[in-house]
Amino acid sequence: MPFEAKPLQFSRFLVIFLPLLLLLPQLSINAFAKTPINCEIQKHSCTRQLGERTVELDITPRPVEAMKELTFRVTIAGSTPAEPPFIDLGMPAMEMGPNRVQMEKVADGVYEGTGIIVKCPSGKTIWEATVTVPGAGRASFIFDVVY
């Protein structure tokens, strides 16, 4: 016996699921389009407060481009951490593979490391560098990269 849709069941389906189906594309688009950039790394270094410390991130050379070796410099003002910080690179609202920049101390409170920001197949250019200061927490820097 073939399936017969009853009008009441079909209208319930529309009332419940149609609004959700209409919202899904908007939610996925907004996750990238509305990501707030909090670091103008193409112009200058950026700072964030992390408890009693100030964390400054600089990336050179400029322009900061994908698929080029970059130097990441973190300067920590306040108490010096017992271990060097490290940076995890990724994209906001998108799961990326691990991309960690290991930092080495070059002076008191100053650390450097090299890394590469990969080019995302989606074409999105907003990236995030999460600086982890062991024992103090994390500071997030969201910036635009040149492809």
N, C-alpha and C positions, 0 to 999 in steps of 0.2 A: 504494500500500500504506500503510495508516494506521500511525502511529507507535505502537510498543508499548514501554512502559517496562519495562525489565528490573528485577527486584527488586534486584539488586546495585547497579546504577547509581543507582537512586532512594535507596537507603539510604546510599550514599556522599555523595550530594547533601545529605541530611539531616544526616549527621555533620559535614560540612564547613561548610555554609552556615547551618543553623538556629541554632547558637550566635551567629554574627555578626548575624543578623537580630534575635535577641532582645536583643543588647547595644546596637544602634544607638539605639533610643529612650532608653535610660538614659544613654548618652554625651551626647546632645544636651541632655537635661534637666539633667544635672549640670554642664554647662558654665556654665549660668546660676545654678542653685540653690546651687552651692558656691563662687561667687566670693567671696573674702574681702574684706570692706570694711576698708580700712586708714585711713579718714579719716572722722571724725564731723563733717562740714562743717556739719550742721544745728545743731550746738552751739558750735563754735569753729573757729579756723584749725587747719591741720595742718602738720606739719614732716616732712621727710625729709633724710637726710644724703646728700650728693652729693660724694664725695671730701672735700676740705678745706672745702667749703661746706655751709651749712645752707640748705635751700630751704623757705620757708613759703608756703603757699597759703591765701588767704581768699577767700570768695565771698559777696557781699552783693547785695541784702538777703536776710535770712532770714525765713521758710524759703526754701531754695534750690528754686525751682520751675522746671519746664519751661515753655517758650514765653513766658518773661519776660526782658526785658533785665537782665543781671546784670553786676556789676562784679567782675572778677577782679583780685586783688592778689597779687603775688609779691614776697616780701622775701628777699634773698640776703645771708646773713651769711658773711663770709670775703672772699676777693678778688672784686672787682667784675668781671663779664665785660665784654669789649670791646664786645659787641653785646647789645641787650636780649633777654631770653628770650621764648619764645612758648609757647602752650598749644594742644595738639591735644585736642579733645573727642571721645570715642567711647564705645562700650560694650565691656566685656570679652567676648571670644569671639564678637563679632558684627561683621562688616564694615559700617562706616557710611561715608557720604560724607564728604568733607573738611569739617571744622568747626574752623577755626583762630582763636584769639584773639591778635591782635597786641598786644604790650605796649609802653608808652612809659614812659620814666624820669620819675618824679615827685619823687624824692629819691635820695640816695646809696644804692644797693642796693635801691631800692623801685620797682616797676613796676606799672602798671595798664593794663587794657584792658577792653572790654565785649564781651559775646557772649551767645548764646542757646543753651541746651540744648534740643534738640528733643524732642518726645514720640515715643517709639518705638511703632510700631503693634503690637508684640508685647505691650505693657503692662509690659515689664521696666523697673525703675526704678534699676538699678545702673549708674552711669556712671563713666567714668575720665577724669581730666584728666592728660595727660602734659606736664609742664613740661620744655621743652628749654632748657638753658643752653648757648649756643654755646661750644664749646671745653672743656666740662666734662662733658656727658652729659645724661641724662634722669632725672627723678624722677616716679614714678607715684602718683597719688592716686585711690583707688577709694572712691566714696561713693554714698549713696542720695539720689535726687531726688524731690521731691513732684510728683505729677501732678494 
